Amino acid sequence: WKAPWELPNRNLVSPEVAEEHYVQNRDYLLRQETLPYLMNDREVPYIEDKPFTWMRANVVGGRSLLWGRQCYRWSEMDFEANARDGFGVDWPIRYADIAPWYDHVEPYVGISGEALGLQQLPDSRFLPPMAMNAVEQRVREGIQRAFSDRVMTIGRVANLSQGINGRSHCQYRNQCWRGCSYRAYFSSTGVTLPMAEATGNLTLRPNSIVHSVIYDEARGRATGVRVIDAETKQMEEYYGKVVFLCASALGTTQILLNSTSNRFPNGLGNDSGVLGHYLMDHHFRVGASGEMPGFEDRYYYGRRPNGIYIPRFRNLPWDRRTRHADFVRGYGYQGSAFRPGWARGMSPNLPAYGADLKHALREPGPWVMSLVAFGETLPRHENRVYLDPNETDAYGMPVLRIDCAWGENELAMRKDMAEQAAEMLEAAGCRNIVTYDLYTPGGYGAEPGLGIHEMGTARMGRDPSTSVLNAHNQLHAVPNVFVTDGACMTSSACQNPSITYMALTARAVAYMDEEVKRRNL
């Protein structure tokens, strides 16, 4: 482990590296310690018809090395949402179908959190929760006093609060994006790949770029995948009875669109024509912050790799009082309370130079409580990805084009997101409250993609004419191909989706295993 000042360039990247990673540089991830994980956007570009930031980590372990680790179950409300309000198609499953698989995967992942018994946010199988600091506790109490329909809890996070399965408890270093030698947070390299290796049945083939799925038209089945070797750029083929695509929502859809044949001229399994459509992401970078007086003698210990969470309280179908006239669906908040350090020396509110400045920066700044909203995005046909007919990347893959924007529902929701954040902070006793919304129409700052929760483009559904996948994540038209990453999602809810992907994957694998035993695959 190295401190930032021990890393090259004090953990910063050079202007030349930043230019090569011009998309990855739009968010917090690009730094010296994460550089080996992130894509070179010049070598592997994509085309933005509208602003869209696609954060990519095409390495062994993928974005499980870099994710925020927040784990929230979806509820019955979320799986019924499309059918209830008419946006999108109905999910072919309900909460009861996936609940046993949440139960199955959560003990492997290891999620610390607090049980609340909320209908809109089902409890997981928790390890003990991390502690809130003093100001977070005060804000929690203030929200509970002022709002009977709202609760603030510690984040439900895939960092171990106690050791399990040979993994150590979290060390509270908050350096998770470097990878964790303690295996204290969940990643595929730290947990599931070692488990798979222990079976003796895993063959890991790194430096491989999946080009397309091989389809046998006579049998109506996939027989394997074509792979580009990233080092030699030669094409190779690998064969199997079943193919699972879990390359991230857009990566999987890029592969499916590139898997053409006489039977599927517009992409594998694309009889419905919806492959690539109904792209979603969570919209955020909107909320409020305020200063909390009266805690100048309090601080916190360590670097807790977690924040707080306020579950959705808008448009709950069982409570008419929560309905909002201007939008459907809802949002939740994440955030934390902290004391600014030396960087506040750039603020105009401090002495500009000299001994007074040095003296002021010797003490932590005032307590600040920040609330950042994450909102649900509606599935809309016009939000889509497709292959550019002319451009290819450095490995010969057709380049993906992305055409996606927030709609009227999201923009109306954002206004309420900022207003309610400010109201809750005021009720909790904060001062100097500031609301913000970084969204700029047609520009960057809060554009789609920044949530890093891409969903849709190969959605599940009941009707093969309006969806790509069935209730078991199989392609309707090619039953030995499964998709269990974000591409399969039929709606987006407002909760971080990764634990739902894991549960869907475990469920699909169990179904596939039974079908293979029955010789149906």
Secondary structure per residue as TSV (DSSP state, phi and psi in degrees):
chain	resnum	aa	ss	phi	psi
A	1	W	-	360.0	137.1
A	2	K	-	-127.4	145.5
A	3	A	-	-76.1	160.5
A	4	P	G	-54.1	-38.0
A	5	W	G	-74.1	-9.1
A	6	E	G	-93.5	-8.6
A	7	L	S	-89.4	157.1
A	8	P	G	-56.3	136.8
A	9	N	G	57.6	29.3
A	10	R	G	54.4	36.8
A	11	N	G	77.3	2.2
A	12	L	-	-90.4	159.6
A	13	V	-	-102.4	155.9
A	14	S	-	-72.3	160.7
A	15	P	H	-57.4	-33.4
A	16	E	H	-67.3	-43.0
A	17	V	H	-66.5	-41.2
A	18	A	H	-61.1	-36.9
A	19	E	H	-69.2	-37.9
A	20	E	H	-67.2	-28.9
A	21	H	T	-111.6	49.2
A	22	Y	T	-65.3	-26.4
A	23	V	T	-82.0	-49.0
A	24	Q	G	-59.6	-23.3
A	25	N	G	-79.1	-3.9
A	26	R	G	-77.1	-14.5
A	27	D	S	-125.2	-172.1
A	28	Y	T	-74.7	-12.9
A	29	L	T	-75.9	-29.9
A	30	L	-	-76.8	111.9
A	31	R	S	-156.9	172.3
A	32	Q	T	-58.7	-38.6
A	33	E	T	-73.2	-22.4
A	34	T	T	-105.4	-4.3
A	35	L	G	-54.8	-39.4
A	36	P	G	-63.5	-18.6
A	37	Y	G	-88.5	-24.5
A	38	L	S	-96.2	151.3
A	39	M	-	-72.6	144.3
A	40	N	-	-81.8	110.3
A	41	D	T	-71.1	-17.1
A	42	R	T	-78.0	-37.4
A	43	E	T	-74.7	-39.1
A	44	V	S	-126.8	75.1
A	45	P	-	-82.2	170.6
A	46	Y	-	-139.2	167.5
A	47	I	E	-114.3	129.1
A	48	E	E	-98.7	106.3
A	49	D	S	-67.7	-33.3
A	50	K	S	-135.1	159.7
A	51	P	-	-55.5	125.0
A	52	F	-	-152.3	122.5
A	53	T	-	-100.1	111.0
A	54	W	-	-103.3	104.6
A	55	M	-	-86.2	124.9
A	56	R	-	-131.0	140.5
A	57	A	-	-136.6	79.3
A	58	N	-	-87.3	69.2
A	59	V	S	-133.1	170.2
A	60	V	T	-61.2	121.8
A	61	G	T	104.0	-26.9
A	62	G	G	53.8	-146.0
A	63	R	G	-75.9	-3.5
A	64	S	G	-67.3	-14.5
A	65	L	G	-77.9	-21.5
A	66	L	T	-122.8	-2.2
A	67	W	-	-70.2	163.0
A	68	G	-	-79.5	-9.7
A	69	R	-	70.4	12.4
A	70	Q	B	-75.9	131.0
A	71	C	-	-128.8	108.7
A	72	Y	-	-130.5	124.3
A	73	R	-	-64.5	148.3
A	74	W	-	-80.5	162.3
A	75	S	-	-117.4	173.8
A	76	E	H	-56.9	-37.7
A	77	M	H	-55.3	-39.9
A	78	D	H	-71.7	-40.2
A	79	F	H	-74.7	-18.7
A	80	E	H	-95.4	-6.3
A	81	A	H	-59.1	-47.4
A	82	N	H	-61.1	-43.7
A	83	A	H	-66.6	-32.2
A	84	R	H	-71.9	-46.5
A	85	D	H	-108.3	-3.7
A	86	G	-	87.7	4.0
A	87	F	S	-92.1	124.7
A	88	G	S	78.5	-174.8
A	89	V	-	-101.2	161.7
A	90	D	-	-69.6	138.2
A	91	W	-	-59.9	142.3
A	92	P	S	-84.6	2.1
A	93	I	-	-131.3	167.0
A	94	R	-	-128.4	175.8
A	95	Y	H	-57.2	-38.2
A	96	A	H	-61.0	-27.9
A	97	D	H	-73.0	-31.9
A	98	I	H	-103.2	-18.2
A	99	A	H	-53.9	-44.1
A	100	P	H	-62.9	-24.9
A	101	W	H	-86.5	-27.5
A	102	Y	H	-59.1	-47.9
A	103	D	H	-57.3	-34.7
A	104	H	H	-72.5	-45.4
A	105	V	H	-84.9	-28.8
A	106	E	H	-60.6	-38.3
A	107	P	H	-65.2	-26.5
A	108	Y	H	-75.8	-40.8
A	109	V	H	-68.6	-49.5
A	110	G	-	84.0	92.1
A	111	I	E	-116.4	120.5
A	112	S	E	-90.6	140.4
A	113	G	-	175.2	178.2
A	114	E	-	-113.5	128.9
A	115	A	-	-75.4	131.7
A	116	L	-	-121.6	-19.0
A	117	G	-	68.7	31.2
A	118	L	-	-86.6	139.1
A	119	Q	S	-67.7	-36.6
A	120	Q	S	-83.8	-7.1
A	121	L	S	-145.4	82.1
A	122	P	-	-57.3	146.0
A	123	D	-	-73.7	148.6
A	124	S	-	-95.5	-177.8
A	125	R	-	-88.5	95.4
A	126	F	E	-92.0	147.3
A	127	L	E	-82.9	166.9
A	128	P	-	-54.7	143.3
A	129	P	-	-73.0	152.6
A	130	M	-	-71.4	158.9
A	131	A	-	-88.9	143.9
A	132	M	-	-79.5	154.4
A	133	N	-	-83.3	177.0
A	134	A	H	-61.5	-40.7
A	135	V	H	-72.4	-39.0
A	136	E	H	-60.3	-40.6
A	137	Q	H	-60.9	-42.8
A	138	R	H	-63.0	-43.6
A	139	V	H	-64.2	-41.9
A	140	R	H	-56.9	-46.7
A	141	E	H	-64.0	-40.1
A	142	G	H	-65.5	-39.9
A	143	I	H	-65.5	-42.6
A	144	Q	H	-63.7	-36.1
A	145	R	H	-68.8	-38.5
A	146	A	H	-90.0	-24.6
A	147	F	-	-132.7	110.9
A	148	S	T	-71.6	-18.6
A	149	D	T	-101.1	10.2
A	150	R	-	-130.9	148.1
A	151	V	-	-143.8	142.2
A	152	M	-	-111.8	131.1
A	153	T	E	-132.3	166.4
A	154	I	E	-69.8	149.0
A	155	G	-	-59.4	146.7
A	156	R	-	-93.4	105.2
A	157	V	B	-128.1	145.3
A	158	A	S	-85.3	48.4
A	159	N	B	-117.6	130.3
A	160	L	-	-73.9	125.3
A	161	S	S	-86.1	-13.3
A	162	Q	S	-150.5	152.2
A	163	G	-	-67.2	142.4
A	164	I	B	-143.2	149.2
A	165	N	T	51.0	39.2
A	166	G	T	79.5	4.7
A	167	R	B	-99.5	145.0
A	168	S	-	-82.4	159.8
A	169	H	-	-71.4	160.0
A	170	C	-	-62.1	139.9
A	171	Q	-	-92.6	0.0
A	172	Y	S	57.1	42.7
A	173	R	-	-93.2	-24.4
A	174	N	-	56.3	42.7
A	175	Q	-	-117.2	34.5
A	176	C	G	-60.3	-33.2
A	177	W	G	-69.9	-5.6
A	178	R	G	-86.5	-6.1
A	179	G	-	89.6	153.2
A	180	C	-	-125.3	112.4
A	181	S	T	-69.2	-17.6
A	182	Y	T	-82.2	-9.5
A	183	R	-	55.4	33.1
A	184	A	-	-81.2	-17.2
A	185	Y	B	-117.1	156.1
A	186	F	-	-77.4	128.2
A	187	S	-	-145.9	160.2
A	188	S	I	-67.4	-33.0
A	189	T	I	-71.7	-27.4
A	190	G	I	-91.2	-21.0
A	191	V	I	-128.5	-67.0
A	192	T	I	-78.1	-36.9
A	193	L	H	-65.4	-43.5
A	194	P	H	-60.3	-35.9
A	195	M	H	-64.7	-42.2
A	196	A	H	-66.2	-40.2
A	197	E	H	-61.5	-36.4
A	198	A	H	-65.7	-20.4
A	199	T	T	-73.9	-19.8
A	200	G	T	81.1	4.7
A	201	N	-	-111.5	9.7
A	202	L	-	-98.2	130.3
A	203	T	-	-118.3	115.5
A	204	L	-	-101.3	125.7
A	205	R	-	-120.8	87.4
A	206	P	-	-73.9	178.9
A	207	N	S	54.7	39.7
A	208	S	E	-126.1	129.7
A	209	I	E	-114.2	113.2
A	210	V	E	-70.2	123.6
A	211	H	E	-89.3	-46.6
A	212	S	E	-169.1	164.6
A	213	V	E	-92.9	135.3
A	214	I	E	-83.2	125.9
A	215	Y	E	-118.3	129.0
A	216	D	E	-95.4	107.9
A	217	E	T	-68.7	-30.6
A	218	A	T	-68.6	-37.8
A	219	R	T	-93.0	-17.2
A	220	G	T	68.3	31.1
A	221	R	E	-135.9	155.3
A	222	A	E	-80.2	144.9
A	223	T	E	-116.3	-5.5
A	224	G	E	161.4	-158.2
A	225	V	E	-136.4	149.4
A	226	R	E	-93.8	135.9
A	227	V	E	-130.3	136.2
A	228	I	E	-94.9	124.5
A	229	D	E	-72.0	120.3
A	230	A	T	-66.8	-20.9
A	231	E	T	-91.9	-41.5
A	232	T	T	-97.5	-18.2
A	233	K	-	63.4	21.8
A	234	Q	-	-90.3	147.8
A	235	M	E	-86.3	134.4
A	236	E	E	-129.5	162.6
A	237	E	E	-127.5	139.7
A	238	Y	E	-127.4	141.1
A	239	Y	E	-119.3	151.8
A	240	G	-	-169.3	165.3
A	241	K	S	-71.9	-32.6
A	242	V	-	-135.3	144.9
A	243	V	E	-121.4	125.9
A	244	F	E	-107.9	127.0
A	245	L	E	-104.5	117.3
A	246	C	-	-140.2	53.2
A	247	A	S	-99.0	17.5
A	248	S	-	85.1	156.4
A	249	A	H	-52.1	-51.6
A	250	L	H	-77.9	-33.5
A	251	G	H	-64.7	-43.3
A	252	T	H	-62.6	-44.6
A	253	T	H	-67.2	-34.8
A	254	Q	H	-59.9	-42.7
A	255	I	H	-64.9	-45.8
A	256	L	H	-63.0	-43.0
A	257	L	H	-63.8	-31.1
A	258	N	H	-83.8	-5.8
A	259	S	-	-95.5	78.6
A	260	T	-	-103.2	156.9
A	261	S	-	-160.8	177.1
A	262	N	S	-60.1	-38.1
A	263	R	S	-71.2	-37.4
A	264	F	-	-127.2	75.4
A	265	P	T	-68.0	-18.3
A	266	N	T	-111.1	20.7
A	267	G	S	116.2	145.6
A	268	L	T	-59.9	127.6
A	269	G	T	74.2	11.4
A	270	N	-	-93.8	47.4
A	271	D	S	-64.8	-32.3
A	272	S	S	-78.0	-20.7
A	273	G	S	79.0	5.1
A	274	V	-	-96.1	-2.8
A	275	L	T	-58.8	127.1
A	276	G	T	96.1	-14.2
A	277	H	B	-97.8	169.3
A	278	Y	-	65.5	41.5
A	279	L	-	-69.9	137.1
A	280	M	B	-136.3	157.3
A	281	D	-	-153.1	160.8
A	282	H	-	-79.1	133.9
A	283	H	B	-93.4	135.2
A	284	F	-	-150.8	-151.0
A	285	R	S	59.4	45.5
A	286	V	E	-147.3	140.6
A	287	G	E	163.6	-144.4
A	288	A	E	-158.9	159.6
A	289	S	E	-141.8	157.0
A	290	G	E	-156.7	160.6
A	291	E	E	-91.9	140.8
A	292	M	-	-111.2	112.3
A	293	P	-	-80.7	164.1
A	294	G	S	92.7	3.1
A	295	F	-	-124.2	29.8
A	296	E	T	-64.3	-21.3
A	297	D	T	-95.4	10.6
A	298	R	-	-114.3	149.7
A	299	Y	-	-147.2	-167.0
A	300	Y	-	-135.2	165.3
A	301	Y	-	-120.3	137.5
A	302	G	S	72.8	-171.4
A	303	R	-	-123.7	83.4
A	304	R	-	-59.6	122.2
A	305	P	S	-85.9	52.7
A	306	N	-	-166.4	157.2
A	307	G	-	-126.7	-152.9
A	308	I	E	-107.4	168.9
A	309	Y	E	-142.1	135.3
A	310	I	E	-115.5	110.1
A	311	P	-	-65.5	163.1
A	312	R	-	-56.0	137.0
A	313	F	-	-132.0	2.0
A	314	R	S	-99.8	140.8
A	315	N	S	54.8	45.3
A	316	L	-	-77.8	123.6
A	317	P	T	-63.5	-20.7
A	318	W	T	-92.6	0.6
A	319	D	-	-138.5	102.0
A	320	R	G	-61.4	-25.2
A	321	R	G	-67.0	-18.4
A	322	T	G	-91.5	-1.1
A	323	R	-	-72.6	142.7
A	324	H	-	-115.9	135.4
A	325	A	T	-72.8	-20.5
A	326	D	T	-98.8	-12.2
A	327	F	-	-156.8	159.5
A	328	V	S	-102.3	170.7
A	329	R	S	66.1	-154.9
A	330	G	-	-168.2	-163.6
A	331	Y	E	-154.2	163.7
A	332	G	E	-129.4	174.9
A	333	Y	E	-123.1	144.4
A	334	Q	E	-120.6	165.0
A	335	G	E	165.1	-166.6
A	336	S	E	-171.1	166.5
A	337	A	E	-111.3	138.4
A	338	F	E	-154.4	167.8
A	339	R	-	-115.9	120.3
A	340	P	-	-60.2	147.3
A	341	G	-	-98.8	-144.7
A	342	W	G	-64.9	-24.4
A	343	A	G	-61.9	-19.6
A	344	R	G	-68.5	-6.6
A	345	G	G	-61.9	-15.3
A	346	M	G	-81.1	-7.6
A	347	S	S	-75.1	142.2
A	348	P	T	-70.9	-9.5
A	349	N	T	-82.7	-6.8
A	350	L	S	-104.8	159.0
A	351	P	-	-53.4	141.7
A	352	A	-	-73.5	-30.5
A	353	Y	S	-163.7	170.6
A	354	G	S	85.5	-164.3
A	355	A	H	-62.6	-36.3
A	356	D	H	-62.6	-39.6
A	357	L	H	-64.6	-46.9
A	358	K	H	-60.7	-41.2
A	359	H	H	-65.1	-42.9
A	360	A	H	-62.6	-35.5
A	361	L	T	-82.2	-4.0
A	362	R	T	-74.0	-20.7
A	363	E	S	-108.5	148.1
A	364	P	-	-61.4	154.8
A	365	G	-	-75.3	-175.9
A	366	P	-	-67.3	154.0
A	367	W	-	-65.5	133.0
A	368	V	E	-122.8	131.6
A	369	M	E	-109.2	125.1
A	370	S	E	-117.5	135.5
A	371	L	E	-122.7	123.0
A	372	V	E	-117.2	124.9
A	373	A	E	-89.0	145.4
A	374	F	E	-123.8	119.1
A	375	G	E	-112.1	152.0
A	376	E	-	-72.3	143.7
A	377	T	-	-111.7	136.3
A	378	L	-	-76.3	145.6
A	379	P	-	-75.4	118.5
A	380	R	-	-128.5	134.8
A	381	H	T	-58.6	-35.8
A	382	E	T	-71.5	-16.9
A	383	N	S	-84.0	109.6
A	384	R	E	-149.5	166.6
A	385	V	E	-127.3	151.6
A	386	Y	E	-157.2	162.9
A	387	L	E	-84.3	134.8
A	388	D	E	-71.4	132.3
A	389	P	E	-72.9	-12.3
A	390	N	E	-119.7	-35.8
A	391	E	E	-86.6	139.8
A	392	T	E	-129.9	159.7
A	393	D	-	-90.2	-172.1
A	394	A	T	-64.5	-15.8
A	395	Y	T	-105.8	3.6
A	396	G	S	90.5	5.0
A	397	M	-	-79.8	136.1
A	398	P	E	-58.4	137.4
A	399	V	E	-77.5	140.8
A	400	L	E	-84.1	136.9
A	401	R	E	-106.2	139.8
A	402	I	E	-123.5	125.6
A	403	D	E	-126.9	95.8
A	404	C	-	-148.4	141.4
A	405	A	-	-153.3	155.9
A	406	W	-	-69.6	146.6
A	407	G	-	-102.4	-175.2
A	408	E	H	-61.3	-37.0
A	409	N	H	-64.0	-43.7
A	410	E	H	-64.5	-42.0
A	411	L	H	-67.4	-37.9
A	412	A	H	-66.1	-37.9
A	413	M	H	-63.8	-38.0
A	414	R	H	-61.6	-36.1
A	415	K	H	-60.5	-45.0
A	416	D	H	-69.0	-34.8
A	417	M	H	-56.8	-47.1
A	418	A	H	-68.9	-43.9
A	419	E	H	-63.5	-44.7
A	420	Q	H	-70.3	-33.7
A	421	A	H	-60.3	-45.1
A	422	A	H	-64.4	-41.5
A	423	E	H	-62.2	-41.6
A	424	M	H	-68.0	-40.2
A	425	L	H	-64.3	-40.3
A	426	E	H	-64.3	-43.3
A	427	A	H	-63.0	-29.0
A	428	A	H	-82.1	-9.5
A	429	G	T	104.5	11.3
A	430	C	-	-74.7	155.9
A	431	R	E	-123.4	169.9
A	432	N	E	49.6	48.6
A	433	I	E	-77.4	134.2
A	434	V	E	-127.4	126.9
A	435	T	E	-94.5	158.4
A	436	Y	E	-152.1	155.5
A	437	D	E	-150.6	111.6
A	438	L	-	-84.8	3.9
A	439	Y	-	-71.0	133.9
A	440	T	-	-127.5	120.2
A	441	P	T	-54.0	123.5
A	442	G	T	74.5	6.2
A	443	G	S	-125.0	-166.1
A	444	Y	S	-108.8	158.7
A	445	G	S	136.9	-43.6
A	446	A	S	-147.5	37.5
A	447	E	-	-75.0	161.5
A	448	P	T	-55.3	146.4
A	449	G	T	104.5	-32.7
A	450	L	T	-66.8	-23.5
A	451	G	T	-66.7	-19.0
A	452	I	S	55.5	35.2
A	453	H	-	-126.6	49.8
A	454	E	-	-61.1	134.2
A	455	M	B	-141.1	162.2
A	456	G	-	82.7	-168.8
A	457	T	S	87.4	-14.0
A	458	A	S	-148.5	59.1
A	459	R	-	-71.7	154.5
A	460	M	B	-77.7	153.6
A	461	G	-	-172.1	169.3
A	462	R	S	-85.0	-28.3
A	463	D	-	-110.3	118.3
A	464	P	T	-59.8	-20.1
A	465	S	T	-79.2	-11.2
A	466	T	T	-128.8	10.0
A	467	S	-	-149.4	170.6
A	468	V	S	-104.8	-35.2
A	469	L	B	-119.2	155.0
A	470	N	-	-94.7	-168.1
A	471	A	T	-68.5	-13.2
A	472	H	T	-109.1	16.2
A	473	N	S	69.4	19.9
A	474	Q	B	-89.5	146.3
A	475	L	B	-60.2	130.1
A	476	H	S	-52.7	-40.8
A	477	A	S	-95.6	-11.7
A	478	V	-	-137.5	86.4
A	479	P	T	-69.2	-10.6
A	480	N	T	-98.3	17.6
A	481	V	E	-116.9	125.7
A	482	F	E	-117.7	144.6
A	483	V	E	-126.9	119.3
A	484	T	-	-129.7	13.8
A	485	D	S	-93.6	-162.4
A	486	G	G	-61.9	-19.2
A	487	A	G	-60.7	-27.4
A	488	C	G	-77.2	-10.2
A	489	M	-	-74.0	135.8
A	490	T	S	-93.1	-24.9
A	491	S	-	-144.8	177.6
A	492	S	-	-114.3	-12.1
A	493	A	-	46.7	-162.6
A	494	C	S	-123.4	0.5
A	495	Q	S	-89.0	151.1
A	496	N	-	-55.4	133.3
A	497	P	-	-93.9	-6.9
A	498	S	H	-61.2	-40.8
A	499	I	H	-66.2	-27.9
A	500	T	H	-71.4	-38.8
A	501	Y	H	-58.2	-43.6
A	502	M	H	-63.3	-43.4
A	503	A	H	-65.1	-42.3
A	504	L	H	-62.5	-38.3
A	505	T	H	-65.5	-46.8
A	506	A	H	-60.8	-40.7
A	507	R	H	-64.0	-43.8
A	508	A	H	-66.9	-38.9
A	509	V	H	-64.7	-42.2
A	510	A	H	-62.6	-41.1
A	511	Y	H	-64.9	-44.6
A	512	M	H	-59.3	-42.1
A	513	D	H	-59.9	-43.5
A	514	E	H	-66.5	-39.0
A	515	E	H	-66.9	-36.2
A	516	V	H	-65.7	-42.3
A	517	K	H	-63.1	-33.3
A	518	R	T	-82.5	-1.8
A	519	R	T	64.1	30.3
A	520	N	-	-87.5	-12.7
A	521	L	-	-126.3	360.0
